[in-house]
């Protein structure tokens, strides 16, 4: 399952479309204005494919296009077209990187972006409603659906053995899961 940002935001002033958080500026690198980025994409440097970015920082938003960068193994480093020195770079620490949902390519058949699963109803194979998908977790072994209903449930996203079907057009997710667990 492609990992997309786990966090989706409401439409912004700049766009009526749902936005997806791809990362955050977390530091500077060197003296020429390179920025360290915390990326929520997999692989980490995939975030450079989805532009323009909407930078949200200090209660303001601005569009940024033409950001270049790479994963150097230790960090994801970025060069913004309008940032030329360390001082300008430091002013961007803490900025969140968002894109419109439409900037992401369609997932392959049978795969889903996490953000697209959020809000879907979840029910058992016997038709018992468990709640709705709040968000997803990455555990290393497998992804986990966090379902909020009369209580919170953590359900492994294991196709075929647990997740029997996913209907993005309103049908929701059907799971083989004990409702008492």
C-alpha positions in Angstrom: 0.0 0.0 0.0 1.6 3.3 -0.9 2.2 5.4 2.1 0.9 8.9 1.7 1.0 11.5 4.3 -1.0 10.4 7.3 -2.5 13.8 7.8 -5.0 15.5 5.6 -6.1 19.1 6.0 -9.2 21.0 5.1 -9.3 23.1 2.0 -7.2 26.3 2.4 -7.8 29.8 1.4 -5.7 29.1 -1.7 -7.7 26.2 -2.8 -11.1 24.6 -2.2 -9.5 21.2 -2.6 -8.4 18.9 0.2 -4.7 19.2 1.0 -2.2 16.5 1.9 0.7 17.2 4.2 3.9 15.9 2.7 6.4 17.1 5.2 8.0 19.8 7.3 11.1 22.0 7.2 13.1 20.9 10.3 16.5 22.5 9.9 19.2 24.0 7.7 22.2 22.5 6.0 25.3 24.5 5.2 25.5 28.2 4.4 23.9 28.4 1.0 20.3 28.0 2.1 19.8 24.2 1.8 16.9 23.0 4.1 16.5 19.7 5.9 13.0 18.2 5.3 11.1 15.7 7.3 9.3 13.8 4.5 6.1 11.8 4.9 6.4 10.1 1.5 7.9 6.7 0.8 10.6 6.8 -0.5 11.4 10.0 1.3 12.6 12.0 -1.8 9.3 11.3 -3.7 7.9 14.5 -2.2 9.9 16.5 -4.9 7.6 15.0 -7.6 4.5 16.6 -6.2 4.7 20.4 -6.8 3.8 23.2 -6.4 4.0 23.1 -2.7 1.8 25.1 -0.3 4.1 26.3 2.5 2.3 27.0 5.7 4.3 28.9 8.3 3.6 31.5 10.9 -0.1 31.7 10.0 0.6 32.4 6.4 0.6 30.4 3.2 2.5 30.7 0.0 3.0 28.6 -3.1 6.5 27.4 -3.9 7.4 25.8 -7.2 10.7 24.5 -8.6 12.0 23.0 -5.3 14.9 20.6 -6.0 16.4 18.1 -3.6 17.6 14.6 -2.7 17.9 12.1 0.0 21.5 12.0 1.1 20.9 8.9 3.3 20.9 10.9 6.5 18.5 13.7 5.6 16.2 14.9 2.8 17.8 18.1 1.6 16.0 20.8 -0.4 16.9 23.9 -2.3 14.1 26.4 -2.7 14.3 28.8 -5.7 14.0 31.9 -3.5 16.3 30.9 -0.6 19.9 31.9 -1.1 21.5 31.9 2.3 21.4 30.3 5.8 19.4 33.2 7.3 16.6 32.9 4.8 16.6 29.1 5.3 16.4 29.4 9.1 13.3 31.6 8.7 11.5 28.6 7.2 12.2 26.1 10.0 8.8 24.8 11.1 7.1 25.4 7.8 4.7 22.6 6.8 4.7 21.3 3.2 1.2 20.6 1.7 0.0 19.8 -1.8 -3.5 19.5 -3.2 -4.8 15.9 -3.2 -5.0 16.0 -7.0 -1.2 16.4 -7.2 -0.8 12.7 -6.2 -1.0 10.2 -9.0 -3.8 7.6 -8.8 -2.8 4.6 -6.8 -2.3 1.2 -8.5 -5.2 -1.1 -8.6 -5.7 -2.7 -5.2 -3.6 0.0 -3.5 -4.8 3.0 -1.5 -3.5 6.2 -0.1 -4.0 6.4 3.6 -5.7 9.7 3.4 -8.3 8.3 1.0 -9.2 5.6 3.6 -9.8 8.2 6.4 -13.5 8.6 7.1 -14.6 5.3 5.5 -17.0 3.2 7.5 -15.7 -0.1 8.7 -17.9 -3.1 9.3 -17.4 -6.8 9.9 -18.1 -9.6 7.4 -21.3 -10.1 9.5 -22.4 -6.5 8.9 -21.6 -5.2 12.4 -20.5 -1.5 12.2 -17.2 -0.9 14.0 -16.9 2.9 13.3 -14.9 4.9 10.8 -11.2 5.1 9.8 -9.6 7.8 11.9 -6.1 7.4 10.5 -3.5 4.7 9.7 -0.3 3.7 11.5 2.8 2.2 10.1 4.2 -0.5 12.5 6.9 -2.0 10.4 5.3 -5.4 10.2 2.1 -4.2 8.6 -0.1 -1.1 8.4 -2.8 -0.7 11.0 -6.3 0.9 10.6 -7.3 3.0 13.6 -11.1 2.8 13.8 -13.1 5.2 16.0 -16.6 4.0 16.9 -18.1 3.3 20.3 -14.4 2.7 21.2 -11.1 2.8 19.4 -9.9 -0.4 17.6 -6.6 -1.1 16.0 -7.1 -3.5 13.0 -4.2 -4.8 10.9 -4.5 -3.8 7.2 -3.8 -7.3 6.0 -5.5 -7.9 2.6 -7.4 -11.1 2.3 -6.9 -12.4 5.8 -8.4 -9.4 7.7 -9.4 -6.8 5.1 -11.9 -8.5 2.9 -12.8 -5.5 0.7 -12.4 -1.8 0.2 -15.0 0.2 -1.6 -13.9 3.8 -2.0 -17.2 4.8 -3.5 -19.1 4.8 -0.2 -19.2 1.1 0.6 -16.3 1.3 3.1 -14.1 -1.4 4.4 -15.2 -4.9 5.3 -13.0 -6.8 7.8 -12.9 -10.3 9.2 -12.6 -9.1 12.8 -14.2 -10.0 16.2 -16.2 -6.9 17.2 -15.5 -7.7 20.9 -11.7 -7.4 20.3 
